[in-house]
Amino acid sequence: MIFRNWVLQNFPFLEDDFDALTDYELFCKMMEYVKQFAKDNEEFNKRLTDLENYINNLDLQDEVNNKLDEMALDGTLENLIGQYIQLATTYVYNNVSDMKLATNLINGSFARTSGFYDGKTGGAYYKIREVINTDVIDEMTLIALNDTNLVAELIIEKTMSPKQFGAYGDEEHDDTLSIQTCLNTCNNIVFNNGTYLVDAEISLEPENNSYINIANATLKAITNNANEYAIIKIINKNNVKIVNGNIVGDRDTHTGATGEWGHCIWIQNSSNINLKNINMSKAWGDGLYIKSGTNIVSENLYINNTRRNGISVINVNGYHSINDYIENINGTAPQSGIDLEPNENTEEIKNVVIDNITCHNCSGDGIDIALKLLGANNESTIIINNPHITNCNNGIYGGYTQGLKGKVVFNNVYIKDVQNNGLYFESPYAEDGLKTDIISPYIKNYNLSNTSTRYGLWIATGSSNWGNVYISRPYIETTSEVLANCIAIVLGGNTNYHPVNVILDTPLNKQGNIFNAYGENVKILDTLEVYKQEKIENNTYSNPQENVNTLFTNKNNTVGARIYPRNYTSIGLDVTYRKLADYNFQIQLPTGHRCPSLSSNTGIVITLTNVGDSLTLRRVSADMWIVTNMIGTPTIS
């Protein structure tokens, strides 16, 4: 047993086979390991061969066992293979400073530290070797020893920690260089607990194929005055995953007053980037900034108190947001929860899916889809499922360029307690242009600013026709003291343009107006008959693309319901207006237009007086209308 214990102490890597081997078999296996090490040392090999021959010449197993025990006990084995044992031994030191001062290390031996500074965290393995001319002593991956002919070379393990490269994590020292060296050296990194100060003007830049687990640690920007910075910057990289932990900007202490591009994480020209379970806060700009990329995933991000946006998406083909939570965004425009907004017409927003995002207490829009700078022939595809937006300025804004193609879909929108509009879209129309579907929006308490011309759902533009919008099963109500239109499909101040292909399908409740301007294929499908008693009847036309203007008054019947026959109404077209309920109902001719049947003045206002009154007008020339049928006696002003 003496021999077997000696082998176990000096050759622990044989332990897997230990119990299954006889002493002689164990001796032979030990000799094979030693021979492999000593294959280039003739003198050492001769001594091993003599020892092996001596043991092999013993006749009986008991004699072999006894002799091996004797040689282990009296030091013969240790003397014969001492050189191997010295090199195979791993010397343990409390920290790097102790290792540097050691006198028992030789070329080819190994060392292990319990910690980098304090003997607690950052411990690592090192190989001791001679210095060569090309060595760069960085005191992280290559450490100079007291013996100036030797260095300790860090052994890279499967998983490494920045503290093994000299990071402090004490919220006092600048750890940028140590962390970056770790990132450059190993592709699987886990942070020890602590707060690591980072020079965000330099940034931390992961390598390709990296997995970075910030764990319970915090990466915190060192105070600066820069217009632009990033704590982590991922540029021209592929296959990077960052999970857990906290990333904190310098908003509270920033010494500059300009700029808006100080971000927690910056992604540019990169693909297959995955961010998960990360808390980001106090950035001078955004929590997450995606300047350009493909196949980007953000999951369970918590972004709080950033100055510009929670998430900015500038140029992307393939972005998936899953359960991200964004709140308290304020400081400089646009101040949105998530902002999809290209900077140039050569960029794109494609294949974007946003699932279960929460945006709370944003000084701008909860969700901002600002695609006005995209080129007319670009195509955008955006699907937003189950957004939850509360206490923002506007719930959702969408603005598109004329001729942009693709589709934007909102499913199960929840918007509550917004200062102005619930959903606000500027959607220029093109026959094959971008289409917007808004499915089952629930909007409660919009227009808390008590401002006129604020709406639960507003579709408008002033510089072109607009449309290709489908709204299904909206539930919209508010406690605002100024009860503006519940849903508005309006002209934006320019009577030369009109809505095209706008469908409101099955409103679920009745509060406020539904204001529908003249247009082409503009329909209200009130299958639940929520507004049955207040509809204005449509006439049947030879051209089904031209429909009558439709409007409903608010629930208190305090606002005059005025309809404006538009300049684009076809010459020869009859349009019938009928008062079905007891509320104010007025028709005003366009500026400069006359109806001699009623008055010689231009731009007159015609008021239908009694329930059941109706008036049919026909446009007979560019600025002339006539009455073709009338029930009741309207008043003219």
C-alpha positions in Angstrom: 0.0 0.0 0.0 2.9 2.3 0.5 3.7 2.3 -3.2 0.1 2.8 -4.2 -0.2 5.8 -1.8 3.0 7.3 -3.2 1.6 7.0 -6.8 -1.7 8.5 -5.8 0.1 11.5 -4.3 2.5 12.1 -7.2 0.4 10.9 -10.2 -3.2 11.8 -9.3 -4.3 11.7 -12.9 -4.0 7.8 -12.7 -6.8 7.7 -10.1 -9.5 6.6 -12.6 -7.8 3.2 -13.0 -6.3 3.0 -9.5 -8.4 0.2 -8.0 -8.5 -2.0 -11.0 -4.7 -2.3 -11.4 -2.1 -4.4 -9.6 1.0 -2.8 -8.2 3.0 -4.0 -11.1 0.4 -2.7 -13.7 0.3 0.6 -11.8 4.1 0.8 -12.0 4.0 0.1 -15.8 1.3 2.8 -16.4 3.3 5.3 -14.3 6.4 4.5 -16.3 4.6 5.2 -19.6 3.6 8.7 -18.4 7.2 9.4 -17.3 8.7 8.1 -20.5 6.4 10.3 -22.6 7.6 13.3 -20.6 11.3 12.2 -20.8 11.4 11.0 -24.4 14.1 13.6 -25.4 16.3 13.2 -22.3 18.7 10.3 -22.9 20.3 10.2 -19.5 16.9 10.3 -17.7 15.6 7.6 -20.0 18.5 5.4 -19.2 17.8 5.6 -15.5 14.1 4.8 -16.1 15.1 1.8 -18.3 17.4 0.4 -15.6 14.6 0.8 -13.0 12.1 -0.9 -15.3 14.5 -3.8 -16.1 15.2 -4.3 -12.4 11.5 -4.6 -11.5 10.8 -6.8 -14.5 13.6 -9.2 -13.4 11.9 -9.9 -10.1 10.2 -13.2 -10.3 7.2 -13.1 -7.9 4.4 -10.7 -7.6 4.8 -10.5 -3.8 8.5 -9.6 -4.2 7.5 -7.0 -6.8 5.0 -5.5 -4.4 7.4 -5.5 -1.5 10.2 -4.0 -3.5 8.0 -1.2 -4.8 6.8 -0.4 -1.3 10.5 -0.4 -0.1 11.5 2.0 -2.9 8.6 4.3 -2.2 9.4 4.3 1.5 13.2 4.9 1.3 13.0 7.6 -1.4 14.5 5.6 -4.3 11.6 6.2 -6.6 11.5 9.9 -5.8 15.2 10.2 -6.5 15.0 8.4 -9.8 12.0 10.4 -11.2 12.3 13.5 -9.1 12.9 15.7 -12.1 9.5 14.6 -13.4 7.8 15.1 -10.0 9.2 18.6 -9.7 7.9 19.6 -13.1 4.5 17.9 -12.6 3.8 19.6 -9.3 1.5 22.6 -9.3 2.6 25.2 -6.8 -0.1 27.1 -5.1 0.1 30.8 -4.1 -2.3 33.1 -2.4 -2.1 35.8 -5.1 -0.1 37.0 -8.1 2.3 39.0 -5.9 3.3 35.9 -4.0 3.8 33.9 -7.2 6.0 36.7 -8.6 8.3 36.4 -5.5 8.5 32.6 -5.5 11.9 30.9 -5.6 10.9 27.3 -6.2 9.5 27.8 -9.8 11.5 26.4 -12.7 11.1 26.3 -16.4 8.2 23.9 -17.3 6.5 23.9 -13.9 3.0 25.1 -13.1 1.5 27.5 -10.6 -2.0 28.3 -9.3 -3.1 31.4 -7.5 -6.1 31.6 -5.1 -6.8 35.2 -6.2 -5.3 37.9 -8.3 -5.0 40.5 -5.5 -6.6 39.2 -2.3 -6.5 35.4 -2.5 -10.3 35.3 -2.8 -11.3 36.0 -6.5 -9.5 35.9 -9.7 -7.5 32.8 -9.1 -5.9 31.2 -12.2 -3.4 28.6 -13.5 -0.1 29.6 -15.0 2.6 27.8 -16.9 6.2 28.8 -16.0 8.5 29.2 -18.9 11.6 31.1 -20.0 11.3 34.6 -21.4 11.6 35.0 -25.2 12.4 38.1 -27.2 8.9 38.5 -28.6 7.2 38.4 -25.2 5.0 41.4 -24.2 4.7 41.5 -20.4 1.2 42.8 -19.8 1.0 41.5 -16.2 -2.3 39.9 -17.1 -1.7 37.1 -19.6 2.1 37.2 -19.1 3.5 38.0 -15.7 7.1 38.7 -14.9 8.6 36.7 -12.1 11.3 37.5 -9.5 13.6 35.2 -11.6 14.0 37.6 -14.5 14.6 34.6 -16.9 11.1 33.3 -16.2 7.5 34.4 -16.8 4.2 33.0 -15.7 1.9 32.5 -18.8 -1.8 32.4 -18.0 -3.5 29.1 -18.9 -6.7 29.9 -20.7 -9.6 27.8 -19.4 -12.9 27.1 -21.0 -14.5 29.8 -18.9 -12.7 32.9 -17.6 -13.4 35.9 -15.4 -12.1 39.4 -15.9 -10.8 39.2 -12.3 -8.3 36.6 -13.6 -6.9 39.4 -15.8 -6.6 41.9 -12.9 -10.0 43.6 -12.9 -10.9 44.9 -9.4 -14.7 45.2 -9.6 -14.6 47.6 -6.6 -16.2 50.7 -8.2 -12.9 52.6 -7.7 -10.5 51.3 -10.3 -10.8 51.6 -14.1 -11.2 48.0 -15.2 -11.6 48.6 -18.9 -8.2 47.2 -20.0 -8.5 44.0 -17.8 -12.0 43.3 -19.1 -11.0 43.9 -22.7 -8.0 41.7 -22.4 -10.3 39.0 -21.1 -12.7 39.5 -24.0 -9.9 39.3 -26.5 -8.5 36.1 -24.9 -11.5 33.9 -24.1 -14.9 33.5 -25.7 -16.7 32.2 -22.6 -16.7 34.8 -19.8 -18.4 35.0 -16.5 -18.1 38.1 -14.2 -17.6 37.8 -10.5 -19.8 39.9 -8.3 -18.8 43.6 -8.1 -19.1 47.0 -9.9 -16.6 47.3 -12.7 -15.8 50.8 -13.9 -15.6 51.1 -17.7 -14.2 54.0 -19.9 -17.2 54.2 -22.2 -15.4 56.5 -24.6 -13.1 53.5 -25.3 -15.9 50.9 -24.9 -15.7 47.1 -24.3 -15.8 45.2 -27.6 -16.6 41.5 -27.6 -15.0 39.1 -30.1 -16.9 36.8 -32.6 -18.5 33.7 -31.1 -18.6 35.1 -27.6 -20.7 34.3 -24.6 -20.6 36.9 -21.9 -22.4 36.4 -18.6 -22.4 39.6 -16.5 -24.1 37.5 -13.8 -24.8 39.6 -10.7 -22.2 42.2 -11.6 -22.5 45.8 -12.8 -20.7 47.5 -15.6 -20.7 51.2 -14.9 -19.6 54.1 -17.2 -16.9 56.4 -15.8 -18.2 59.9 -15.8 -17.4 61.7 -19.0 -18.5 64.7 -21.1 -18.7 62.9 -24.5 -21.6 63.5 -26.9 -21.2 59.8 -27.9 -20.2 56.7 -26.0 -21.0 53.0 -25.5 -20.3 50.9 -22.5 -20.4 47.8 -24.7 -19.9 48.2 -28.5 -20.5 45.3 -30.9 -19.2 46.3 -34.3 -18.5 44.0 -37.3 -19.1 40.9 -35.1 -21.0 37.7 -35.4 -22.5 35.3 -32.8 -22.3 37.3 -29.6 -24.5 36.5 -26.6 -24.6 38.7 -23.5 -26.8 37.8 -20.5 -27.7 38.9 -17.0 -26.3 41.7 -14.9 -26.5 45.5 -14.9 -25.2 48.2 -17.3 -25.3 51.7 -15.9 -24.6 54.9 -17.8 -23.3 58.2 -16.4 -26.4 60.3 -16.7 -26.4 61.3 -13.0 -22.9 62.7 -13.2 -22.3 63.5 -16.9 -20.3 66.7 -17.3 -21.3 67.5 -20.9 -24.5 69.3 -22.0 -24.7 68.2 -25.6 -25.1 65.1 -27.6 -27.6 62.2 -27.3 -25.6 59.1 -28.3 -24.3 57.8 -25.0 -25.6 54.2 -25.0 -25.4 51.1 -22.7 -25.0 48.7 -25.7 -24.3 49.8 -29.3 -24.7 47.3 -32.1 -23.4 48.1 -35.6 -22.9 46.0 -38.8 -23.2 42.8 -36.7 -25.3 39.6 -36.9 -26.7 36.9 -34.6 -26.5 39.1 -31.5 -28.5 37.9 -28.5 -29.1 40.1 -25.4 -31.1 38.6 -22.4 -32.0 39.4 -18.9 -29.9 42.6 -18.7 -30.8 45.7 -16.7 -29.8 48.9 -18.4 -30.2 52.4 -16.9 -29.1 56.0 -16.8 -27.6 56.2 -20.3 -26.9 59.7 -21.7 -28.7 58.4 -24.8 -30.3 54.9 -25.3 -30.3 51.7 -23.4 -29.9 49.7 -26.6 -28.9 51.3 -29.9 -29.0 49.2 -33.0 -27.3 51.2 -35.7 -27.3 48.3 -38.2 -27.5 44.5 -38.0 -29.2 41.3 -38.8 -30.8 38.7 -36.6 -30.8 40.7 -33.4 -32.7 39.4 -30.3 -33.4 41.3 -27.1 -35.2 39.3 -24.4 -36.3 40.3 -20.9 -34.4 43.6 -21.0 -35.2 46.1 -18.3 -34.4 49.6 -19.4 -34.9 52.5 -17.0 -34.2 56.2 -16.9 -32.4 56.6 -20.1 -32.3 60.1 -21.6 -33.2 59.6 -25.3 -34.9 56.3 -26.0 -35.1 52.9 -24.3 -34.3 51.1 -27.6 -33.4 52.8 -30.9 -33.5 50.7 -34.1 -32.0 52.5 -37.0 -31.2 49.9 -39.7 -32.1 46.2 -39.3 -33.1 43.1 -41.1 -34.3 40.7 -38.5 -35.0 42.0 -35.0 -37.0 40.3 -32.3 -37.9 41.9 -29.0 -39.3 39.5 -26.4 -40.8 40.7 -23.1 -38.7 43.8 -22.9 -39.8 46.3 -20.2 -39.0 50.0 -20.7 -39.9 52.9 -18.3 -39.0 56.5 -17.2 -37.6 57.7 -20.6 -37.0 61.4 -20.6 -34.5 64.1 -21.3 -34.1 64.7 -25.1 -36.3 63.9 -28.1 -37.8 61.6 -29.0 -38.0 60.1 -25.5 -39.8 56.9 -26.7 -39.9 53.5 -25.2 -38.8 51.9 -28.5 -38.1 54.0 -31.6 -37.9 52.4 -35.1 -36.4 55.3 -37.1 -33.9 55.2 -39.9 -31.5 58.1 -40.4 -31.1 57.7 -44.2 -33.2 56.5 -47.2 -30.6 53.7 -47.9 -31.4 52.0 -44.5 -34.2 49.6 -43.8 -36.5 48.3 -41.1 -37.4 44.7 -42.1 -38.5 41.5 -40.4 -39.1 43.2 -37.0 -41.2 41.3 -34.4 -42.0 42.9 -31.0 -43.7 40.6 -28.6 -45.1 41.6 -25.2 -43.2 44.9 -24.8 -44.1 47.2 -21.9 -43.5 51.0 -22.2 -44.3 53.0 -19.1 -43.9 56.7 -18.3 -42.2 57.8 -21.5 -42.1 61.6 -22.2 -42.5 60.7 -25.9 -44.3 57.9 -27.5 -44.5 54.4 -26.1 -43.7 53.0 -29.5 -42.5 55.2 -32.3 -42.4 53.9 -35.9 -40.9 56.8 -37.8 -40.3 55.6 -41.3 -40.5 58.9 -43.2 -36.8 58.8 -44.3 -37.0 55.4 -45.9 -36.8 55.4 -49.7 -40.1 55.0 -51.6 -39.3 51.6 -53.0 -38.2 50.1 -49.6 -40.2 47.5 -47.9 -40.8 47.3 -44.1 -42.3 44.5 -42.2 -43.2 45.1 -38.6 -45.4 43.0 -36.3 -46.1 44.1 -32.8 -48.0 41.7 -30.5 -49.5 42.5 -27.1 -47.8 45.9 -26.5 -48.7 47.4 -23.1 -48.3 51.2 -23.0 -49.1 53.3 -20.0 -48.5 56.9 -18.8 -46.8 58.1 -22.0 -47.2 61.2 -24.1 -48.7 59.3 -27.1 -49.3 55.6 -27.1 -48.1 54.6 -30.6 -47.0 56.9 -33.4 -46.6 55.7 -37.0 -45.3 57.9 -39.8 -44.4 56.5 -43.3 -43.0 57.8 -46.5 -45.1 58.0 -49.7 -44.7 54.7 -51.7 -43.1 52.7 -48.9 -44.1 49.0 -49.2 -44.7 46.3 -46.7 -47.0 45.8 -43.7 -47.2 47.0 -40.1 -49.5 44.9 -37.8 -50.6 45.6 -34.2 -52.3 42.8 -32.3 -54.0 43.3 -29.0 -52.8 46.8 -28.3 -53.3 48.0 -24.7 -52.9 51.8 -24.1 -53.9 53.6 -21.0 -53.4 57.0 -19.4 -51.7 58.9 -22.2 -51.5 62.7 -22.4 -52.5 63.0 -26.0 -53.3 60.5 -28.7 -53.8 56.8 -28.2 -52.6 55.7 -31.7 -51.6 58.3 -34.2 -50.7 57.4 -37.8 -49.6 59.4 -40.8 -50.0 56.9 -43.5 -49.5 58.2 -47.1 -51.4 56.1 -49.6 -50.0 54.2 -52.6 -51.9 51.4 -54.4 -49.2 48.9 -53.6 -48.0 50.8 -50.6 -47.5 49.9 -46.9 -50.6 48.5 -45.1 -51.4 48.9 -41.4 -53.6 46.5 -39.5 -54.7 47.4 -36.0 -56.3 44.5 -34.3 -58.3 44.7 -31.1 -56.8 47.9 -29.6 -57.9 48.7 -26.1 -57.4 52.4 -25.4 -58.5 54.0 -22.2 -58.0 57.5 -20.9 -56.3 59.3 -23.8 -56.1 63.1 -24.0 -55.4 63.5 -20.3 -53.9 66.9 -21.3 -57.5 68.0 -22.1 -56.5 69.4 -25.5 -58.8 69.7 -28.5 -58.0 67.6 -31.6 -56.6 64.7 -29.6 -58.0 61.3 -30.5 -58.1 57.7 -29.3 -57.1 56.6 -32.8 -56.1 59.2 -35.4 -55.3 58.6 -39.1 -54.2 61.7 -41.0 -51.8 63.4 -43.3 -51.7 66.8 -45.0 -49.5 66.3 -48.0 -51.0 63.3 -49.9 -53.8 60.8 -50.0 -53.5 58.4 -47.1 -54.9 55.0 -46.2 -54.5 51.2 -46.5 -55.5 51.0 -42.8 -57.6 48.3 -41.3 -58.9 48.7 -37.7 -60.7 45.8 -36.1 -62.7 45.7 -32.9 -61.4 48.8 -31.2 -62.5 49.6 -27.6 -61.8 53.3 -26.9 -62.9 55.5 -24.0 -61.5 58.3 -21.9 -62.1 60.4 -18.8 -60.7 63.5 -20.4 -62.6 66.7 -19.7 -62.3 67.6 -23.3 -63.9 64.7 -25.1 -62.5 64.9 -28.6 -63.1 62.4 -31.4 -62.9 58.8 -30.4 -61.7 57.8 -33.9 -60.7 60.3 -36.5 -60.0 59.7 -40.2 -59.3 63.3 -41.1 -57.7 65.5 -43.7 -54.9 67.1 -41.8 -55.8 70.6 -43.1 -55.5 70.0 -46.8 -58.8 69.5 -48.7 -57.0 68.3 -51.9 -56.3 64.9 -50.4 -58.4 62.2 -49.0 -58.4 58.7 -47.4 -58.3 55.6 -49.5 -58.9 52.0 -48.4 -59.7 52.6 -44.7 -61.9 50.1 -42.9 -63.2 50.4 -39.4 -64.6 47.0 -38.5 -66.9 46.4 -35.5 -66.3 49.1 -32.9 -67.0 47.6 -29.5 -68.2 50.6 -27.6 -69.6 54.0 -28.1 -67.9 57.1 -26.6 -67.1 60.2 -28.6 -67.2 60.8 -32.3 -66.2 58.6 -35.2 -65.2 61.1 -37.8 -64.7 59.8 -41.3 -63.7 62.1 -44.1 -64.7 61.8 -47.7 -62.6 59.1 -49.5 -62.4 56.1 -51.6 -63.4 52.7 -50.2 -63.7 54.2 -46.7 -66.0 51.9 -44.7 -67.4 51.6 -41.2 -68.6 48.0 -40.6 -70.7 48.4 -37.5 -71.8 44.8 -37.1 -72.7 45.3 -33.5 -74.7 48.4 -34.3 -73.0 50.4 -31.6 -73.7 53.6 -33.6 -76.9 52.5 -35.2 -79.1 55.5 -34.2 -76.6 58.2 -35.3 -75.4 57.0 -38.7 -75.6 59.3 -41.8 -76.9 57.3 -44.7 -74.6 56.6 -47.6 -76.0 57.0 -51.1 -75.5 54.3 -53.9 -73.2 55.6 -56.6 -72.4 54.5 -60.1 -68.8 54.6 -59.0 -68.4 52.5 -55.9 -65.0 54.0 -55.1 -66.6 57.3 -54.1 -68.4 57.2 -50.8 -70.2 59.8 -48.7 -68.6 61.5 -45.8 -69.8 59.9 -42.5 -69.6 61.4 -39.0 -71.0 60.7 -35.5 -71.3 63.4 -32.8 -70.0 62.9 -29.3 -72.1 61.4 -26.5 -73.1 64.7 -25.1 -74.3 66.1 -28.4 -72.5 69.4 -27.7 -70.3 69.7 -30.8 -71.8 70.7 -34.1 -71.5 67.9 -36.7 -70.2 69.6 -39.8 -69.5 67.8 -43.1 -67.5 69.3 -45.9 -68.2 68.2 -49.5 -64.6 68.0 -51.0 -63.0 69.3 -54.1 -62.3 65.8 -55.4 -66.0 64.8 -55.5 -66.7 63.8 -59.1 -68.7 66.2 -61.3 -72.2 64.7 -61.8 -72.1 62.8 -58.5 -75.1 62.9 -56.1 -74.4 62.9 -52.4 -77.2 62.5 -49.9 -77.1 63.8 -46.3 -79.8 62.7 -43.9 -80.4 63.6 -40.2 -81.3 60.5 -38.3 -81.0 61.7 -34.7 -81.5 64.9 -32.8 -78.1 66.5 -32.9 -76.6 69.4 -34.8 -75.9 68.5 -38.5 -74.3 71.0 -40.8 -72.9 70.8 -44.3 -70.4 73.4 -45.5 -69.4 73.9 -49.1 -65.7 74.3 -50.0 -64.3 77.8 -50.1 -65.3 79.5 -53.3 -68.0 76.9 -54.1 -71.7 78.0 -54.6 -75.1 76.4 -54.6 -77.5 78.9 -56.4 -80.5 76.7 -55.4 -79.9 77.7 -51.8 -77.9 81.0 -51.8 -75.7 83.1 -54.1 -72.9 83.2 -51.5 -69.9 81.0 -51.6 -68.8 78.5 -48.9 -72.3 78.5 -47.3 -73.2 76.5 -44.2 -76.4 74.4 -44.5 -78.1 73.2 -41.3 -80.6 70.3 -41.4 -83.1 71.3 -38.8 -85.3 68.3 -37.9 -84.8 64.5 -37.6 -85.7 63.0 -40.9 -84.6 66.0 -43.0 -82.3 65.2 -45.9 -80.5 67.0 -48.7 -79.1 65.7 -51.9 -76.4 67.8 -53.7 -74.9 67.2 -57.1 -71.6 68.7 -58.2 -72.2 70.2 -61.7 -68.9 72.0 -62.3 -65.6 72.8 -60.6 -67.1 75.3 -58.2 -70.9 74.8 -58.6 -73.4 72.5 -56.8 -77.2 72.1 -57.2 -79.9 70.6 -55.0 -81.5 67.5 -56.6 -83.7 66.5 -53.7 -84.6 68.0 -50.3 -86.8 67.0 -47.3 -87.5 69.8 -44.8 -86.3 73.4 -44.8 -82.6 73.8 -44.1 -81.2 77.1 -42.7 -78.4 78.8 -44.6 -75.6 80.9 -43.1 
